[in-house]
Structure formats: C-alpha cells, structure tokens
Amino acid sequence: QYNQLIARRVRECHVYCEVHPFSISAEKVREMNPAGIIFTGGPADVFAEDAPKCDPEIFHLGIPILGICYGIQMMSVAFGGDVFKAPVREYGRTQIEYDTNSVLFHEMPQSAQCWMSHTNQISRMPEGFVSVAHTATCAVAAMQNEEKKMYGVQFHPEVCHTESGTQILKNFLYHVCGCTG
C-alpha cells in the first residue's frame, strides 16, 4: 500500500534502503546485514488464512524493526499479543498522544495529528512491549520493546497528513538503527 512511499521517505532522510517481499527468508536478511527493517502496512487482515507473514526467524536476528500499520499487528501476533477487529474503522486524520520519552517520539510534540487507516488493532500487547501512543479509539497506537529494539505504529508516519511523521522515521533510523545521513 505505502511501501514505495516509505522507501522514498527513508531515502529523503539520506539513508539507503531496499524494498523486499514479505516472503524473504531470515537467512537472506542475515546475509544482507541491514541496519534496520521496516514492515509496511497494507490492506491484509492478520486473521486471514492467506495473510502475508514474514519468516518468524527475522524477529530473532537482533536487527531493529519498525512495524507500520499491518506491520505492528503482524509483530504483535508473532510475539503472542492479540489483535481484534475494531468496532469502528479508523480512517483519516486522528489526534494522537505520544509518550515523548520513547525514542520514536523524541523531540516531538506530545499531541499531534496522524493518519490512520485500519480496521484491526492490538487489544493485548505481547509480553515485554509497552504502549507509547494512543488515540481516542486506539489504546495501542504505538508500542515498543526497547530491549529487543522492536517498535510499531498503527498509523502512517510516511504520509504528509501525519505531523512530524518524518521525525518518527528519522528517530528510528538514526537513534535506534544507528544510521547516519
């Protein structure tokens, strides 16, 4: 859905990136030795039998990961969290509250507008993860496990409708992954 736009935003941060299919093997990722991985959003439903699922070993390579939209849901399920079909589909501009102590939201306002486009959302985070952002209808709009360097956002930081969205990507790229630009 937004994978090419995410790649463009990463490149605008002066960080090299490549786009690969969800089916890439953990072994291939290990060989590539990336500084970080971004799992992108999409219209898939994590409950669907044919839902895209990455090689679960990717989560255990020690590489920082940012899951965006579907990516946060996939990460939650992979680590034993629960996802549910929300009673109200969240689509469009939404007011979000950030925990600015999170490295993802460093040097950002505590409250801002973001762009949501989802039906499913996290109802129970995996063990070791904490919520670091919420909206009026989404208790886990972002989560993190600093020890594992796993981060996820339910919204879309790559679109212009998300205020300071590029800053979120920079924070992940520079402060979590150690990239320079």
DRENSEKE-833538 format. One record per residue: residue in one letter; x, y, z of N, C-alpha, C in turn. Coordinates in steps of 0.001 Angstrom, whole numbers, plus 524288, in hexadecimal, padded with zeros to 5 digits. Layout:
BEGIN
+-----+-------+-------+-------+-------+-------+-------+-------+-------+-------+
! res !  n_c1 !  n_c2 !  n_c3 ! ca_c1 ! ca_c2 ! ca_c3 !  c_c1 !  c_c2 !  c_c3 !
+-----+-------+-------+-------+-------+-------+-------+-------+-------+-------+
!   A !     X !     Y !     Z !     X !     Y !     Z !     X !     Y !     Z !
...
+-----+-------+-------+-------+-------+-------+-------+-------+-------+-------+
END
This chain:
BEGIN
+-----+-------+-------+-------+-------+-------+-------+-------+-------+-------+
! res !  n_c1 !  n_c2 !  n_c3 ! ca_c1 ! ca_c2 ! ca_c3 !  c_c1 !  c_c2 !  c_c3 !
+-----+-------+-------+-------+-------+-------+-------+-------+-------+-------+
!   Q ! 8033F ! 7FB58 ! 80000 ! 80000 ! 80000 ! 80000 ! 8036B ! 804E6 ! 80000 !
!   Y ! 8068F ! 80586 ! 8040D ! 809CC ! 80A33 ! 80476 ! 80F9E ! 808F2 ! 80443 !
!   N ! 81116 ! 80425 ! 802BB ! 81697 ! 802A2 ! 80334 ! 81A4A ! 80605 ! 80000 !
!   Q ! 818BD ! 80792 ! 7FB4B ! 81C33 ! 80AE1 ! 7F826 ! 81CB6 ! 81056 ! 7FA84 !
!   L ! 81880 ! 8123F ! 7FCD8 ! 818BC ! 8175B ! 7FF68 ! 81C43 ! 81719 ! 80438 !
!   I ! 81BF5 ! 812D9 ! 80723 ! 81F66 ! 81233 ! 80BAD ! 82515 ! 8121A ! 809DF !
!   A ! 82637 ! 80F2A ! 805C5 ! 82B8E ! 80EF0 ! 803B3 ! 82D61 ! 81461 ! 80211 !
!   R ! 829F6 ! 8174E ! 7FF9F ! 82B53 ! 81CA5 ! 7FE06 ! 82C92 ! 82005 ! 802C4 !
!   R ! 8295B ! 81FA2 ! 806D4 ! 82A40 ! 822C1 ! 80B93 ! 82F6B ! 82143 ! 80E2F !
!   V ! 830A6 ! 81C3F ! 80E36 ! 835A5 ! 81A80 ! 81070 ! 83A1F ! 81CD7 ! 80D48 !
!   R ! 839BC ! 81CB1 ! 80831 ! 83DD3 ! 81EEA ! 804D2 ! 83E36 ! 824D1 ! 8057D !
!   E ! 839C2 ! 82768 ! 8066D ! 839DB ! 82D0C ! 80774 ! 83CB6 ! 82E4C ! 80C89 !
!   C ! 83D23 ! 82A66 ! 80FF5 ! 84032 ! 82AFA ! 814CE ! 845F2 ! 829BD ! 813CA !
!   H ! 84757 ! 828FD ! 80ED8 ! 84CAE ! 827DA ! 80D25 ! 84E9C ! 82292 ! 80F20 !
!   V ! 84B0C ! 81ED3 ! 80F45 ! 84C5B ! 81981 ! 810DF ! 84AFB ! 815DF ! 80C5A !
!   Y ! 84EB7 ! 8129B ! 80AD2 ! 84DD5 ! 80ED6 ! 806A5 ! 849D5 ! 80ACD ! 80873 !
!   C ! 84651 ! 80949 ! 804FB ! 842A9 ! 8051A ! 80651 ! 84130 ! 80206 ! 80175 !
!   E ! 83F66 ! 7FD4F ! 80261 ! 83D7C ! 7F9DE ! 7FE43 ! 83822 ! 7F7E5 ! 7FFDC !
!   V ! 834D7 ! 7F6B3 ! 7FBFC ! 82FB2 ! 7F472 ! 7FCF5 ! 82FEE ! 7EEAD ! 7FB72 !
!   H ! 82E42 ! 7EB4E ! 7FF12 ! 82E3A ! 7E5AB ! 7FE25 ! 828DA ! 7E381 ! 7FF72 !
!   P ! 8275F ! 7DF14 ! 7FD19 ! 82244 ! 7DCBE ! 7FE4C ! 82236 ! 7DA73 ! 803CF !
!   F ! 81D8A ! 7D9EF ! 805FA ! 81CF6 ! 7D7C4 ! 80B40 ! 81F12 ! 7D234 ! 80B9D !
!   S ! 81F79 ! 7CF91 ! 80738 ! 8211C ! 7CA14 ! 80725 ! 8270A ! 7C954 ! 8076C !
!   I ! 82A04 ! 7CD7F ! 807DA ! 82FB7 ! 7CD01 ! 8082C ! 8312C ! 7C9AA ! 80CEC !
!   S ! 83520 ! 7C678 ! 80C52 ! 836AD ! 7C2FA ! 8109D ! 83A11 ! 7C5DA ! 81499 !
!   A ! 83A01 ! 7C3E3 ! 81951 ! 83D55 ! 7C616 ! 81D6A ! 84311 ! 7C587 ! 81BDE !
!   E ! 84460 ! 7C13B ! 8194A ! 849C9 ! 7C061 ! 8179C ! 84B7F ! 7C4A0 ! 813C7 !
!   K ! 8481C ! 7C5F4 ! 81012 ! 8495E ! 7CA11 ! 80C45 ! 849F8 ! 7CF54 ! 80F0F !
!   V ! 84685 ! 7D06A ! 812CA ! 846EA ! 7D54D ! 815CA ! 84C16 ! 7D563 ! 818C2 !
!   R ! 84D72 ! 7D110 ! 81B31 ! 85265 ! 7D0B7 ! 81E1F ! 85702 ! 7D1E5 ! 81A84 !
!   E ! 856F4 ! 7CFB9 ! 815CA ! 85B28 ! 7D0A5 ! 811FB ! 85B83 ! 7D663 ! 81075 !
!   M ! 8570D ! 7D8F6 ! 81006 ! 856EF ! 7DE79 ! 80E78 ! 858E2 ! 7E201 ! 812DF !
!   N ! 8584D ! 7E049 ! 817BF ! 85A12 ! 7E325 ! 81C57 ! 85809 ! 7E8CC ! 81C81 !
!   P ! 852E3 ! 7E97F ! 81C51 ! 850C9 ! 7EED6 ! 81C69 ! 85143 ! 7F14C ! 821D5 !
!   A ! 8515C ! 7F676 ! 821F4 ! 85178 ! 7F952 ! 826EE ! 84C21 ! 7F912 ! 8298F !
!   G ! 84803 ! 7F87A ! 82670 ! 842B7 ! 7F835 ! 82885 ! 83EF9 ! 7F614 ! 82479 !
!   I ! 83A57 ! 7F4BD ! 8264C ! 83637 ! 7F29E ! 822EF ! 8313B ! 7F5A3 ! 82409 !
!   I ! 82E5F ! 7F6F1 ! 81FE5 ! 82935 ! 7F952 ! 82080 ! 82544 ! 7F5BB ! 81DE3 !
!   F ! 82199 ! 7F3BA ! 82101 ! 81D37 ! 7F0C3 ! 81EDE ! 818E5 ! 7F4A4 ! 81DC8 !
!   T ! 81718 ! 7F4CF ! 818EC ! 81369 ! 7F8D9 ! 8174C ! 80DC0 ! 7F739 ! 81800 !
!   G ! 80A67 ! 7FAF7 ! 8170F ! 804CB ! 7FA1B ! 81774 ! 802A0 ! 7F79D ! 8128F !
!   G ! 7FD8E ! 7F6CE ! 8129E ! 7FAE8 ! 7F480 ! 80E28 ! 7F563 ! 7F30E ! 80FAD !
!   P ! 7F244 ! 7F191 ! 80BE7 ! 7ECC3 ! 7F071 ! 80CF8 ! 7EBC3 ! 7EB07 ! 80F3C !
!   A ! 7EFCC ! 7E7F3 ! 81005 ! 7EF15 ! 7E297 ! 811E6 ! 7ECDE ! 7E278 ! 8176D !
!   D ! 7EA7E ! 7DE18 ! 818A5 ! 7E831 ! 7DD21 ! 81DC6 ! 7EB6A ! 7D8DA ! 8205D !
!   V ! 7EDAA ! 7D9EA ! 824F0 ! 7F104 ! 7D605 ! 8277F ! 7EE25 ! 7D0F5 ! 828AA !
!   F ! 7E8E3 ! 7D118 ! 828AF ! 7E5CA ! 7CC6E ! 829C3 ! 7E506 ! 7C901 ! 824F3 !
!   A ! 7E5E2 ! 7CB29 ! 8205A ! 7E4FA ! 7C83F ! 81B85 ! 7E8F3 ! 7C3D2 ! 81AF6 !
!   E ! 7E719 ! 7BF6E ! 818F7 ! 7EA7C ! 7BAE7 ! 81843 ! 7EF08 ! 7BC1E ! 8149A !
!   D ! 7EE0B ! 7BF65 ! 810AE ! 7F214 ! 7C0B3 ! 80CE1 ! 7F4D1 ! 7C5DF ! 80E1E !
!   A ! 7F463 ! 7C7B3 ! 812F4 ! 7F6D8 ! 7CCA3 ! 8147C ! 7FCC7 ! 7CC45 ! 813E9 !
!   P ! 7FF31 ! 7D070 ! 811FB ! 804E6 ! 7D06B ! 81192 ! 80763 ! 7CFDE ! 816F9 !
!   K ! 80AFA ! 7CC41 ! 81766 ! 80DDB ! 7CB84 ! 81C4C ! 81399 ! 7CAE3 ! 81AE2 !
!   C ! 816DB ! 7CDB3 ! 81DAB ! 81C72 ! 7CD4B ! 81CA1 ! 81EA6 ! 7C86A ! 81F3D !
!   D ! 8234C ! 7C70A ! 81DBD ! 82621 ! 7C2CC ! 82049 ! 826BC ! 7C462 ! 82607 !
!   P ! 82493 ! 7C172 ! 829B6 ! 824C1 ! 7C304 ! 82F38 ! 82A44 ! 7C388 ! 83166 !
!   E ! 82E0C ! 7C103 ! 82EEC ! 8337F ! 7C175 ! 830B6 ! 8359B ! 7C6FF ! 83010 !
!   I ! 8333D ! 7CA12 ! 82C8C ! 834FF ! 7CF79 ! 82BC2 ! 834AF ! 7D281 ! 830DF !
!   F ! 830BD ! 7D155 ! 83408 ! 83016 ! 7D415 ! 83901 ! 83463 ! 7D2C3 ! 83CF0 !
!   H ! 83768 ! 7CEBF ! 83BE6 ! 83B63 ! 7CCFD ! 83FA0 ! 840F3 ! 7CDD4 ! 83D9E !
!   L ! 84189 ! 7D114 ! 8399F ! 846B6 ! 7D22B ! 83775 ! 84994 ! 7D67E ! 83A6A !
!   G ! 846E1 ! 7D92D ! 83DEB ! 84952 ! 7DD7A ! 840C7 ! 84984 ! 7E28C ! 83DB4 !
!   I ! 8469F ! 7E2CB ! 83971 ! 84669 ! 7E77D ! 83627 ! 841C4 ! 7EAC7 ! 837E9 !
!   P ! 8427D ! 7EFED ! 838AF ! 83E0E ! 7F33E ! 83A26 ! 839AF ! 7F2E8 ! 83617 !
!   I ! 834D7 ! 7F2D5 ! 83801 ! 8304F ! 7F26E ! 8348C ! 82C55 ! 7F69E ! 835EE !
!   L ! 82A31 ! 7F910 ! 831DB ! 825C1 ! 7FC9D ! 8325D ! 8214D ! 7FA48 ! 82F32 !
!   G ! 81CF1 ! 7F930 ! 831BA ! 8184B ! 7F744 ! 82F0B ! 81474 ! 7FBBB ! 82E63 !
!   I ! 812B1 ! 7FC9D ! 829A2 ! 80EFF ! 800D3 ! 82882 ! 809C5 ! 7FE6F ! 826F3 !
!   C ! 8058F ! 7FFF5 ! 82986 ! 80035 ! 7FE44 ! 8287E ! 7FFCF ! 7F84B ! 828C5 !
!   Y ! 7FF2C ! 7F5AB ! 8245F ! 7FF09 ! 7EFF0 ! 82472 ! 803F1 ! 7EDC7 ! 82711 !
!   G ! 80848 ! 7F076 ! 8266F ! 80D39 ! 7EEBE ! 828B6 ! 80D16 ! 7EE59 ! 82E9F !
!   I ! 80A82 ! 7F20D ! 8314B ! 80A19 ! 7F1CD ! 83701 ! 80696 ! 7ED41 ! 83898 !
!   Q ! 8027D ! 7EC54 ! 8358B ! 7FEEA ! 7E803 ! 836BC ! 801B0 ! 7E2C5 ! 83608 !
!   M ! 8049E ! 7E239 ! 831CD ! 80789 ! 7DD70 ! 830C7 ! 80B87 ! 7DC7C ! 83526 !
!   M ! 80E2C ! 7E0A6 ! 836CF ! 81200 ! 7E03C ! 83B05 ! 80F60 ! 7DE8D ! 84019 !
!   S ! 80AE8 ! 7E0DD ! 8413F ! 80814 ! 7DF8E ! 84607 ! 806A1 ! 7D9C4 ! 8461D !
!   V ! 80462 ! 7D7DF ! 841E3 ! 802CA ! 7D264 ! 8418A ! 8078E ! 7CEC8 ! 841EA !
!   A ! 80BD7 ! 7D03A ! 83F5E ! 81093 ! 7CCFC ! 83F67 ! 812CA ! 7CC4A ! 844E5 !
!   F ! 811FC ! 7D02D ! 8483A ! 81415 ! 7CFEE ! 84D8D ! 80FF6 ! 7CE86 ! 8519E !
!   G ! 80B5B ! 7CCCB ! 84FE0 ! 80764 ! 7CAEA ! 8538A ! 80369 ! 7CEE9 ! 8554A !
!   G ! 8034C ! 7D36E ! 852CD ! 7FF4E ! 7D756 ! 85404 ! 7FA3E ! 7D615 ! 85138 !
!   D ! 7F634 ! 7D917 ! 85266 ! 7F118 ! 7D845 ! 84FFA ! 7EF8A ! 7DCF6 ! 84CB1 !
!   V ! 7ED17 ! 7DBD3 ! 84852 ! 7EB0B ! 7DFC8 ! 844C3 ! 7E540 ! 7DEB7 ! 8441F !
!   F ! 7E21F ! 7E2DD ! 843D6 ! 7DC82 ! 7E223 ! 84322 ! 7DA77 ! 7E5D5 ! 83EF3 !
!   K ! 7D5F8 ! 7E46D ! 83CD1 ! 7D356 ! 7E7C7 ! 838FF ! 7D075 ! 7EBF6 ! 83C15 !
!   A ! 7D222 ! 7F0CD ! 83B82 ! 7CFE7 ! 7F525 ! 83E77 ! 7CA3E ! 7F616 ! 83CD3 !
!   P ! 7C6F5 ! 7F7C6 ! 84078 ! 7C184 ! 7F8DA ! 83F20 ! 7C0F7 ! 7FD6F ! 83B54 !
!   V ! 7C4D8 ! 800EF ! 83B5F ! 7C4C7 ! 80578 ! 837E5 ! 7C9E3 ! 8058B ! 834D7 !
!   R ! 7C975 ! 805A5 ! 82FA7 ! 7CE1E ! 80609 ! 82C61 ! 7D046 ! 80B89 ! 82CFC !
!   E ! 7D552 ! 80BEC ! 82DFE ! 7D7C4 ! 8110A ! 82E98 ! 7DA64 ! 8126B ! 8296F !
!   Y ! 7D871 ! 81688 ! 826EF ! 7DA96 ! 81821 ! 821EB ! 7DAAB ! 81E0E ! 821A6 !
!   G ! 7DF3C ! 8202B ! 82087 ! 7DFB8 ! 825CD ! 81FF1 ! 7E304 ! 82838 ! 8243B !
!   R ! 7E2A0 ! 82D5B ! 82481 ! 7E5A1 ! 8303D ! 82874 ! 7E37B ! 82F22 ! 82DDD !
!   T ! 7E6FE ! 82E38 ! 83180 ! 7E58E ! 82CE6 ! 836D9 ! 7E94E ! 82F9A ! 83A96 !
!   Q ! 7E73F ! 83174 ! 83EE8 ! 7EA92 ! 833B5 ! 842FB ! 7ED31 ! 82F43 ! 845F5 !
!   I ! 7F24A ! 82FA7 ! 846A3 ! 7F546 ! 82B92 ! 84956 ! 7F85F ! 82DFA ! 84DCC !
!   E ! 7F902 ! 82AF1 ! 851E8 ! 7FC1C ! 82C8E ! 85672 ! 800EC ! 82909 ! 856AA !
!   Y ! 80594 ! 82B72 ! 856A0 ! 80A7C ! 8288F ! 856B2 ! 80CEF ! 8289C ! 85C22 !
!   D ! 80FA2 ! 82469 ! 85D75 ! 81319 ! 82457 ! 861FD ! 8185D ! 82644 ! 85FF2 !
!   T ! 8198F ! 82B29 ! 86106 ! 81E4D ! 82D82 ! 85ECE ! 8234C ! 82B80 ! 8616C !
!   N ! 822C8 ! 82806 ! 8653F ! 82762 ! 82565 ! 8676C ! 82922 ! 820E9 ! 863E6 !
!   S ! 825C6 ! 81F52 ! 8604B ! 82727 ! 81B3D ! 85C8F ! 82AF7 ! 81D72 ! 8588F !
!   V ! 82EE2 ! 81A64 ! 85726 ! 832AB ! 81C0E ! 8533C ! 82FF7 ! 81D4E ! 84E08 !
!   L ! 82BAB ! 81AB5 ! 84CD5 ! 828DC ! 81BC6 ! 847F0 ! 826AE ! 8214B ! 847C1 !
!   F ! 8253B ! 82354 ! 84C45 ! 82295 ! 82865 ! 84C6E ! 825E8 ! 82CA1 ! 84EF1 !
!   H ! 82B06 ! 82BC6 ! 84EF2 ! 82ECB ! 82F88 ! 850FE ! 82E62 ! 834A7 ! 84DEF !
!   E ! 82E80 ! 838FE ! 850B5 ! 82E42 ! 83E3C ! 84E5E ! 82942 ! 83F19 ! 84B3B !
!   M ! 824F7 ! 83CE7 ! 84D21 ! 81FEA ! 83D9D ! 84A8A ! 81BFE ! 83FD2 ! 84E65 !
!   P ! 817DD ! 84245 ! 84C65 ! 813B8 ! 84417 ! 84FF1 ! 810EF ! 83F69 ! 85260 !
!   Q ! 80EC6 ! 8402B ! 856F2 ! 80C14 ! 83BE4 ! 859A5 ! 80702 ! 83A69 ! 856E6 !
!   S ! 8049A ! 83E2B ! 85441 ! 7FFA6 ! 83D47 ! 85192 ! 8001C ! 83F4F ! 84BFD !
!   A ! 7FE03 ! 83C61 ! 84842 ! 7FE64 ! 83DF1 ! 842C3 ! 7FA33 ! 83B29 ! 83F92 !
!   Q ! 7F9F8 ! 83C7E ! 83A97 ! 7F685 ! 839D1 ! 836E9 ! 7F99A ! 8356D ! 8344A !
!   C ! 7F70C ! 830FB ! 83389 ! 7F97D ! 82CBC ! 83097 ! 7F56F ! 82A91 ! 82CCB !
!   W ! 7F744 ! 82760 ! 8292C ! 7F3DC ! 824F9 ! 82547 ! 7F32B ! 81F34 ! 8268A !
!   M ! 7EE46 ! 81DC2 ! 8279E ! 7ECF2 ! 81850 ! 828C7 ! 7EA0F ! 815ED ! 82424 !
!   S ! 7EACA ! 810E6 ! 82359 ! 7E7F9 ! 80E0E ! 81F4C ! 7E7FB ! 80849 ! 820D1 !
!   H ! 7E482 ! 806E3 ! 82479 ! 7E479 ! 8017B ! 8264F ! 7DF1F ! 7FFEC ! 8285F !
!   T ! 7DE29 ! 7FADC ! 8283B ! 7D981 ! 7F88C ! 82A96 ! 7DB12 ! 7F575 ! 82F68 !
!   N ! 7DF5F ! 7F28C ! 82F06 ! 7E148 ! 7EF7B ! 83378 ! 7E4F6 ! 7F2C4 ! 836C3 !
!   Q ! 7E53E ! 7F168 ! 83BC2 ! 7E8FB ! 7F3F5 ! 83F34 ! 7EA73 ! 7F04F ! 843A8 !
!   I ! 7EE76 ! 7F1B5 ! 84677 ! 7F076 ! 7EE6B ! 84AB3 ! 7ECFA ! 7EEF6 ! 84F7D !
!   S ! 7EB51 ! 7EA84 ! 85193 ! 7E82D ! 7EA89 ! 85660 ! 7EB7A ! 7E901 ! 85B1A !
!   R ! 7EF89 ! 7E5E8 ! 85A36 ! 7F323 ! 7E46F ! 85E69 ! 7F896 ! 7E423 ! 85C16 !
!   M ! 7FC13 ! 7E747 ! 85E58 ! 80170 ! 7E754 ! 85C69 ! 80457 ! 7E26A ! 85E1A !
!   P ! 80841 ! 7E0EC ! 85B0C ! 80B82 ! 7DC82 ! 85CA7 ! 80E89 ! 7DDDA ! 861A1 !
!   E ! 81019 ! 7D9DB ! 8646F ! 81338 ! 7DAA5 ! 86925 ! 81834 ! 7DDA4 ! 867C6 !
!   G ! 81988 ! 7E17A ! 86B05 ! 81E41 ! 7E490 ! 86A35 ! 81D6A ! 7E979 ! 86707 !
!   F ! 818D8 ! 7EA10 ! 864A6 ! 8179B ! 7EEBA ! 8619A ! 8146B ! 7F280 ! 864ED !
!   V ! 81507 ! 7F792 ! 863E5 ! 811EB ! 7FB8F ! 8668E ! 80F91 ! 7FF33 ! 86278 !
!   S ! 80B09 ! 80151 ! 863B2 ! 8087B ! 80518 ! 86040 ! 80B27 ! 80A60 ! 860E5 !
!   V ! 80C54 ! 80CF0 ! 85C89 ! 80EE1 ! 8120C ! 85CC2 ! 80BE2 ! 81639 ! 859B6 !
!   A ! 80728 ! 814EE ! 857F7 ! 803BC ! 818C8 ! 8557B ! 7FE35 ! 8169A ! 85568 !
!   H ! 7FA6C ! 81A28 ! 85581 ! 7F4EE ! 8187F ! 85549 ! 7F19E ! 81CC8 ! 852CE !
!   T ! 7ED0C ! 81B2A ! 850E5 ! 7E920 ! 81ED7 ! 84EFC ! 7E433 ! 81DEE ! 85236 !
!   A ! 7E024 ! 820CB ! 8510B ! 7DB3B ! 82032 ! 853ED ! 7D8E8 ! 81AC0 ! 85343 !
!   T ! 7D9F7 ! 8182E ! 84ED6 ! 7D7A8 ! 8130A ! 84DD7 ! 7DBA6 ! 80EA1 ! 84D39 !
!   C ! 7E09B ! 80FD7 ! 84DD8 ! 7E4BB ! 80BE8 ! 84D20 ! 7E8A0 ! 80C5C ! 851A1 !
!   A ! 7E827 ! 808CA ! 85565 ! 7EB71 ! 80903 ! 85A18 ! 7F133 ! 807F3 ! 858EC !
!   V ! 7F23A ! 804ED ! 854D6 ! 7F7A6 ! 803BC ! 85360 ! 7F891 ! 805CA ! 84DD3 !
!   A ! 7F961 ! 80AE6 ! 84D6B ! 7FA86 ! 80D46 ! 8485A ! 80053 ! 80CC4 ! 84718 !
!   A ! 8036E ! 80B81 ! 84B11 ! 808FC ! 80A49 ! 84A59 ! 80ABB ! 8070C ! 84F01 !
!   M ! 80E69 ! 8038B ! 84E0C ! 8108B ! 80057 ! 8524A ! 81659 ! 7FF94 ! 85159 !
!   Q ! 81904 ! 7FE12 ! 85583 ! 81E99 ! 7FD1B ! 854FF ! 8206F ! 7F913 ! 858EF !
!   N ! 824AE ! 7F688 ! 85783 ! 827AB ! 7F33E ! 85B09 ! 82D4B ! 7F4F7 ! 85A2F !
!   E ! 82F1E ! 7F880 ! 85D87 ! 83454 ! 7FAC5 ! 85CC6 ! 838A1 ! 7F6AB ! 85CEB !
!   E ! 83810 ! 7F2D5 ! 86054 ! 83C0F ! 7EEC7 ! 860D4 ! 83CD0 ! 7EBD6 ! 85BB1 !
!   K ! 83880 ! 7EA96 ! 85910 ! 838BC ! 7E7C1 ! 85415 ! 83959 ! 7EB6B ! 84F64 !
!   K ! 83915 ! 7F090 ! 85058 ! 83937 ! 7F488 ! 84C30 ! 834C7 ! 7F3A7 ! 84846 !
!   M ! 83028 ! 7F28F ! 84A70 ! 82B72 ! 7F1BE ! 8474E ! 827B3 ! 7F640 ! 8485C !
!   Y ! 825EF ! 7F8AF ! 84429 ! 82275 ! 7FD2C ! 8448B ! 81E15 ! 7FC81 ! 84098 !
!   G ! 81989 ! 7FE90 ! 841D5 ! 81533 ! 7FE3F ! 83E2D ! 81199 ! 802E2 ! 83EC6 !
!   V ! 80F6A ! 80497 ! 83A67 ! 80B91 ! 808D2 ! 83A64 ! 806D6 ! 80711 ! 8373F !
!   Q ! 80230 ! 8082B ! 83935 ! 7FD62 ! 806AF ! 83683 ! 7FC18 ! 80A92 ! 8322F !
!   F ! 7FE62 ! 80F27 ! 83277 ! 7FD55 ! 8135A ! 82EB2 ! 80195 ! 81374 ! 82A7C !
!   H ! 80142 ! 81757 ! 82704 ! 804D8 ! 817B0 ! 82291 ! 80856 ! 81C83 ! 82302 !
!   P ! 80D2A ! 81BE4 ! 82502 ! 810A7 ! 82065 ! 8257F ! 812B0 ! 82258 ! 8203C !
!   E ! 8123C ! 81F24 ! 81C32 ! 8146C ! 82088 ! 8171E ! 8110B ! 82455 ! 81403 !
!   V ! 80C19 ! 824FB ! 8157B ! 808AF ! 82875 ! 81275 ! 808E7 ! 82E01 ! 814A5 !
!   C ! 80800 ! 831C4 ! 81142 ! 80872 ! 83741 ! 812DA ! 8044D ! 838CD ! 816DB !
!   H ! 80012 ! 835D7 ! 81753 ! 7FBEF ! 8371B ! 81B12 ! 7FD8E ! 83608 ! 820B4 !
!   T ! 801B6 ! 83302 ! 8217D ! 803B1 ! 83204 ! 826C4 ! 807B3 ! 83633 ! 8280B !
!   E ! 8064A ! 8398E ! 82BCA ! 809D9 ! 83DB5 ! 82D69 ! 80EC2 ! 83B47 ! 82FCA !
!   S ! 8133C ! 83D29 ! 82E2C ! 81854 ! 83B4C ! 83016 ! 81949 ! 83589 ! 82ED4 !
!   G ! 816AB ! 8338E ! 82ADF ! 81764 ! 82E15 ! 82968 ! 81CF5 ! 82CD8 ! 827C3 !
!   T ! 81F62 ! 83078 ! 824F3 ! 824CD ! 82FA3 ! 82355 ! 82861 ! 82F62 ! 82811 !
!   Q ! 8271F ! 8325E ! 82C25 ! 82A47 ! 83239 ! 830EB ! 82A11 ! 82CCF ! 8336D !
!   I ! 82584 ! 82A56 ! 8333E ! 82501 ! 82507 ! 83560 ! 8289A ! 8214D ! 83268 !
!   L ! 82889 ! 821AA ! 82D3C ! 82BF6 ! 81E4F ! 82A14 ! 831B1 ! 81F7A ! 82B33 !
!   K ! 83312 ! 82482 ! 82B97 ! 8387A ! 825F3 ! 82CDE ! 83A09 ! 823C3 ! 8322F !
!   N ! 8368F ! 8242B ! 835FA ! 837CD ! 82225 ! 83B2E ! 838EE ! 81C4B ! 83AFA !
!   F ! 835CA ! 81971 ! 837F2 ! 836C8 ! 813D5 ! 83767 ! 83BF8 ! 812EB ! 83495 !
!   L ! 83CB4 ! 81589 ! 83037 ! 84160 ! 814AE ! 82D09 ! 84661 ! 81649 ! 82FD5 !
!   Y ! 84664 ! 81AF1 ! 83226 ! 84B2B ! 81D11 ! 8347B ! 84C11 ! 81B2A ! 83A15 !
!   H ! 847F9 ! 81B44 ! 83D4F ! 848B3 ! 81A30 ! 842E5 ! 8480F ! 8146D ! 84458 !
!   V ! 8450B ! 81187 ! 84153 ! 8445D ! 80BF1 ! 84276 ! 84828 ! 808B3 ! 83F1F !
!   C ! 84830 ! 809B9 ! 83A0D ! 84B67 ! 80695 ! 83672 ! 85116 ! 8086C ! 8361D !
!   G ! 85216 ! 80D46 ! 837B6 ! 85769 ! 80F53 ! 8377A ! 8591A ! 81103 ! 83211 !
!   C ! 85558 ! 81201 ! 82E9C ! 856A5 ! 813E4 ! 8295E ! 85877 ! 81991 ! 829AC !
!   T ! 85B41 ! 81B3C ! 825BC ! 85CBF ! 820B9 ! 8254D ! 85AF7 ! 8229F ! 81FFA !
!   G ! 859E0 ! 827A1 ! 81FA9 ! 857EB ! 829AC ! 81AB8 ! 85A75 ! 82EB3 ! 81936 !
+-----+-------+-------+-------+-------+-------+-------+-------+-------+-------+
END
